[in-house]
């Protein structure tokens, strides 16, 4: 082989190695930018099982729960919902795969899509057993969500544990990336909720989502959770990353003891202006009985669905 050929071969090899290394350095599926959706905004009415949280448990007098997941799915069907959000807390503690499959079967027979589920977790624990348990819990519910046919799981960020807010955000990002990888393999979205703690402010939540290298991680937009100077502006700031919406029947600003008068038209305009397409699940948290208020609120939401 001539010297010129040898030089050319080495150059080609060096070039290929350089390009390969550069490609490997590019984060695949980076969720830095807002989701791109084509067409008009499409909203679908859902209801979160959390709305009936007191009725999923045994009564103080020992009476049986008034609600279970099968009955909840029936309730959603009977009240004109297009989806049912099955909060993980209200399944049996040791729920079996067979039980989850039976719930999915019942939902299909009632023509009631399962819009998602929700877990309680905290990604801000430092490395150690507690953090490992939290991540394992989310991964296990990714597996369970697959059995349910749930396309979305609401997750929390958490609160700093003896660290700075920036370090807590970094821990959250790492936890979301690890769980996001598992979620992507299952074809399930993780939506991190604006739920106080390290994401009490919209800019911190956006920082986290921008940094997570997964196209399967977005925001679970809760319309009532920003207790800030201008909750509506903060909702608009996070709406482009929304993969699920939970609708609350109240808005409360920073430092106020009382809720603001609701402006539902403004909330739904924010969603439409962001091009959001997906479920809007009523998550009822007012003091009055959900059995009397939830039907009324669902009817008030329906005209905004379009």
ABEGO torsion letter per residue (X at the ends): XBAAAAAAAAAAAAAAAAAAAAAAABBBGBAABBBBBBEBBBBBBBBBAAAAAAAABBBAAGBBBABBAAAAAAAAAAAGBABBBBBAAABBABBBAAAAAAAAAAAAAAGBBBAEBBBBBBAABBBEAAAAAAAAAAAAAAAAAAAAGBABBBBBAEBBBGBBAAAAAAAAAAAAAAAAAAAAAAGBBBBBBBAEEAAABAAAAAAAAAABBBAABBBBBBAAABBBABAAAAAAAAAAABABBBBBABBBBBGBABBBBBBAAAAAAAAAAAGBBEBBBBBBABABBAAAAAAAAAAAAAAAAX
